[in-house]
Structures are given as structure tokens and as C-alpha cells.
Amino acid sequence: MPKVEIKLNLSSLDGIRREIMDAALETMAAVKGEVVTAQVVPFNDGTLEGSMGAIDQAVHEGEIVTSLCVGDTPYARRLYHHPEYDFQKVNNPNTPGNGIKKGNANAQGKWMEPWLPGGEHESFIPETFENRLDARLKK
């Protein structure tokens, strides 16, 4: 039986791991931009939207976990988990060309749901990550 010897270049593997982590951070920033542009976060004076967006990255049980905070206050968590609330829809200015009619017609609780599995934009996160990682690995 022939012998096979495999030598791993650990510094190359570390470089790939760094690129994966950076692509994940870029993806979370892109998700935040999509959520803000879609104007699904209830908006009065910007406090709630401003509380969204702390991007964190950690290694948990050997896995890289990258997360986007959807609101870091009790107020944000309460609004997020109660889509039945009647959110005012007048203060979030529309971005020209985003296809949203006058007013924040999309204000809602659980504003991240469209980007999660089963949501309308569920392919955004994996496709964005794939594109960002592909671009980084081609450098």
C-alpha cells in the first residue's frame, strides 16, 4: 500500500481563518445596512436604530460566532419581540430609489426576520458572505 504524507501550512490556514472572520464581519455590516435601508426598524428619533448594530465576533467551542445586535436596551428588546404593537410610520425618511412609499410603511417588530431562514431575504446573508469571502481569497 502506498504511503501518503500530508504537510499542512499552518500559517496559510491561519490566513484563511482571518479572511473568513473578516468576511463574516463585513457580512454583518452589510445586513445592518440592508435593515436600515429597508426601514423596518421603528423610528422616532433614531435611538432604537442607533442601538442596533454592535457587531461581535468570538470563538465559542471552537466555532467562530459573528453576531449583529438587534438592540442592546430593554426598550429595543421589548419592541423587537412584540410585532403586534402599532408602530408609528412617519419619521423614518425614505432613501431615494429604495422603492418604499412615503413614510416608514415597513416599521415592524422582529425586524430581522426577513433576513433569517424562511424570510423574504433569507439568501442575503449566505450570498453576501460567499461573495465577500470569495473576493478576499482571490487577493
KAQUIFEN-V434294 format. One line per field, one symbol per residue. psi: psi as a letter, one per 30 degrees, with the letter a starting at -180 (. if undefined). A space follows every 10 residues. Layout:
# KAQUIFEN-V434294
psi: ???
This chain:
# KAQUIFEN-V434294
psi: kkkkkkkkje eeeeeeeeee eeeeeeeeee eeeeeeefhf kkkdgfeeef fkfjkkklkj hfkkkklkkg kgleeeeeee giffkjkkhf fjkkkkgggk lklifgkllh ffefflkfle hffeeeeeee eeeeeeff.
